[in-house]
Amino acid sequence: MNTLSRLLVVACLALPFTACKKEDAAKTEAVAAVPLPTSGEQKDWQPYVVYKLTPHLAGLTNQPYVYFLPKPDVPDFDAQYQRLLEKLQQDLSRGIVEGNLLAFASPAPDKETEMIEAAFKQVPAGTMKGVKVVFIGTPILGERVKAAVEPAGVNYIFEEAK
């Protein structure tokens, strides 16, 4: 997860420089789409997650929080799920302030949705105004995530996994 976070930070830092130098070129060139990974390997998902999050990085004041859950067929999936759930709960209990972004992506979107629903139950209503929450998944799961996170007052952003 640290590697994915570092990539996002690099993307955040590099974006203003490339935008300034190639402002006109950006208008004529479309960003090359990164296909949805077929593997459950985190390294394969990193470019895809960066591609999906890049349009939403404007206005951030801190490094994004990225939560990646592997495929359920990895040997220690249950332990990884529990650790990630505990990390998310700890992060939320400390308080996430305006200007932050929480991103969720996984080859196991059903389990990640369950994790989000469980963790956001503890968040008091309206305490996360100005925080972006980006969920990469299916529209049906996106609606479940939206219902779980919006009471906290977040700016919810759905990105379809395709």
Contacts in CASP RR format, 6 or more apart in sequence:
PFRMAT RR
TARGET T0000
AUTHOR 0000-0000-0000
METHOD contacts of the structure
MODEL  1
MNTLSRLLVVACLALPFTACKKEDAAKTEAVAAVPLPTSGEQKDWQPYVV
YKLTPHLAGLTNQPYVYFLPKPDVPDFDAQYQRLLEKLQQDLSRGIVEGN
LLAFASPAPDKETEMIEAAFKQVPAGTMKGVKVVFIGTPILGERVKAAVE
PAGVNYIFEEAK
1 42 0 8 1.000
1 66 0 8 1.000
1 67 0 8 1.000
1 68 0 8 1.000
3 42 0 8 1.000
3 43 0 8 1.000
3 46 0 8 1.000
4 42 0 8 1.000
4 45 0 8 1.000
4 46 0 8 1.000
4 49 0 8 1.000
4 66 0 8 1.000
4 68 0 8 1.000
5 63 0 8 1.000
5 64 0 8 1.000
5 65 0 8 1.000
5 66 0 8 1.000
7 46 0 8 1.000
7 47 0 8 1.000
7 49 0 8 1.000
7 50 0 8 1.000
8 49 0 8 1.000
8 50 0 8 1.000
8 53 0 8 1.000
8 57 0 8 1.000
8 63 0 8 1.000
8 64 0 8 1.000
8 66 0 8 1.000
8 103 0 8 1.000
9 63 0 8 1.000
9 64 0 8 1.000
11 50 0 8 1.000
11 53 0 8 1.000
11 54 0 8 1.000
11 57 0 8 1.000
12 57 0 8 1.000
12 60 0 8 1.000
12 63 0 8 1.000
12 64 0 8 1.000
15 54 0 8 1.000
15 57 0 8 1.000
19 26 0 8 1.000
31 51 0 8 1.000
31 54 0 8 1.000
33 51 0 8 1.000
34 47 0 8 1.000
34 48 0 8 1.000
34 50 0 8 1.000
34 51 0 8 1.000
34 52 0 8 1.000
35 48 0 8 1.000
36 48 0 8 1.000
36 161 0 8 1.000
36 162 0 8 1.000
37 44 0 8 1.000
37 45 0 8 1.000
37 48 0 8 1.000
37 107 0 8 1.000
38 44 0 8 1.000
39 107 0 8 1.000
40 70 0 8 1.000
40 71 0 8 1.000
40 107 0 8 1.000
41 70 0 8 1.000
42 68 0 8 1.000
42 70 0 8 1.000
45 68 0 8 1.000
45 105 0 8 1.000
45 107 0 8 1.000
48 105 0 8 1.000
49 66 0 8 1.000
49 68 0 8 1.000
49 103 0 8 1.000
49 105 0 8 1.000
49 136 0 8 1.000
52 105 0 8 1.000
52 134 0 8 1.000
52 136 0 8 1.000
52 159 0 8 1.000
53 64 0 8 1.000
53 66 0 8 1.000
53 101 0 8 1.000
53 103 0 8 1.000
53 134 0 8 1.000
53 159 0 8 1.000
56 101 0 8 1.000
56 132 0 8 1.000
56 134 0 8 1.000
56 157 0 8 1.000
57 64 0 8 1.000
57 101 0 8 1.000
59 99 0 8 1.000
60 99 0 8 1.000
60 100 0 8 1.000
60 101 0 8 1.000
60 132 0 8 1.000
61 98 0 8 1.000
61 99 0 8 1.000
61 100 0 8 1.000
62 99 0 8 1.000
62 100 0 8 1.000
64 100 0 8 1.000
64 101 0 8 1.000
64 102 0 8 1.000
64 103 0 8 1.000
65 91 0 8 1.000
65 96 0 8 1.000
65 100 0 8 1.000
65 101 0 8 1.000
65 102 0 8 1.000
65 103 0 8 1.000
66 103 0 8 1.000
66 105 0 8 1.000
67 84 0 8 1.000
67 87 0 8 1.000
67 88 0 8 1.000
67 102 0 8 1.000
67 103 0 8 1.000
67 104 0 8 1.000
67 105 0 8 1.000
67 112 0 8 1.000
67 115 0 8 1.000
68 84 0 8 1.000
68 105 0 8 1.000
68 106 0 8 1.000
69 80 0 8 1.000
69 81 0 8 1.000
69 84 0 8 1.000
69 106 0 8 1.000
69 107 0 8 1.000
69 108 0 8 1.000
69 111 0 8 1.000
69 112 0 8 1.000
69 115 0 8 1.000
70 77 0 8 1.000
70 80 0 8 1.000
70 106 0 8 1.000
70 107 0 8 1.000
70 108 0 8 1.000
71 77 0 8 1.000
71 107 0 8 1.000
71 108 0 8 1.000
72 108 0 8 1.000
72 111 0 8 1.000
74 80 0 8 1.000
77 108 0 8 1.000
81 111 0 8 1.000
81 115 0 8 1.000
84 115 0 8 1.000
85 115 0 8 1.000
85 118 0 8 1.000
85 119 0 8 1.000
88 115 0 8 1.000
88 116 0 8 1.000
88 119 0 8 1.000
89 118 0 8 1.000
89 119 0 8 1.000
89 122 0 8 1.000
91 102 0 8 1.000
92 119 0 8 1.000
92 120 0 8 1.000
92 122 0 8 1.000
92 123 0 8 1.000
93 122 0 8 1.000
95 127 0 8 1.000
95 128 0 8 1.000
96 102 0 8 1.000
96 128 0 8 1.000
96 131 0 8 1.000
97 131 0 8 1.000
98 129 0 8 1.000
98 130 0 8 1.000
98 131 0 8 1.000
99 130 0 8 1.000
99 131 0 8 1.000
99 132 0 8 1.000
100 131 0 8 1.000
100 132 0 8 1.000
101 131 0 8 1.000
101 132 0 8 1.000
101 133 0 8 1.000
101 134 0 8 1.000
102 131 0 8 1.000
102 132 0 8 1.000
102 133 0 8 1.000
102 134 0 8 1.000
102 154 0 8 1.000
103 133 0 8 1.000
103 134 0 8 1.000
103 135 0 8 1.000
103 136 0 8 1.000
104 112 0 8 1.000
104 116 0 8 1.000
104 133 0 8 1.000
104 134 0 8 1.000
104 135 0 8 1.000
104 136 0 8 1.000
104 145 0 8 1.000
105 112 0 8 1.000
105 136 0 8 1.000
105 137 0 8 1.000
105 161 0 8 1.000
106 112 0 8 1.000
109 136 0 8 1.000
109 137 0 8 1.000
109 138 0 8 1.000
109 141 0 8 1.000
109 161 0 8 1.000
110 141 0 8 1.000
113 135 0 8 1.000
113 141 0 8 1.000
113 142 0 8 1.000
113 144 0 8 1.000
113 145 0 8 1.000
116 135 0 8 1.000
116 145 0 8 1.000
116 148 0 8 1.000
116 149 0 8 1.000
117 144 0 8 1.000
117 145 0 8 1.000
117 148 0 8 1.000
120 148 0 8 1.000
120 149 0 8 1.000
120 151 0 8 1.000
120 152 0 8 1.000
121 148 0 8 1.000
123 151 0 8 1.000
123 152 0 8 1.000
124 152 0 8 1.000
125 151 0 8 1.000
125 152 0 8 1.000
125 153 0 8 1.000
126 151 0 8 1.000
126 152 0 8 1.000
126 153 0 8 1.000
127 152 0 8 1.000
127 153 0 8 1.000
128 152 0 8 1.000
128 153 0 8 1.000
128 154 0 8 1.000
129 153 0 8 1.000
129 154 0 8 1.000
130 153 0 8 1.000
130 154 0 8 1.000
130 155 0 8 1.000
131 152 0 8 1.000
131 153 0 8 1.000
131 154 0 8 1.000
131 155 0 8 1.000
132 154 0 8 1.000
132 155 0 8 1.000
132 157 0 8 1.000
133 145 0 8 1.000
133 149 0 8 1.000
133 154 0 8 1.000
133 155 0 8 1.000
133 156 0 8 1.000
133 157 0 8 1.000
134 157 0 8 1.000
134 158 0 8 1.000
134 159 0 8 1.000
135 141 0 8 1.000
135 142 0 8 1.000
135 145 0 8 1.000
135 146 0 8 1.000
135 156 0 8 1.000
135 157 0 8 1.000
135 158 0 8 1.000
135 159 0 8 1.000
136 159 0 8 1.000
136 160 0 8 1.000
136 161 0 8 1.000
137 158 0 8 1.000
137 159 0 8 1.000
137 160 0 8 1.000
137 161 0 8 1.000
138 160 0 8 1.000
138 161 0 8 1.000
139 158 0 8 1.000
139 160 0 8 1.000
142 158 0 8 1.000
145 156 0 8 1.000
145 158 0 8 1.000
146 156 0 8 1.000
146 158 0 8 1.000
149 156 0 8 1.000
150 156 0 8 1.000
END
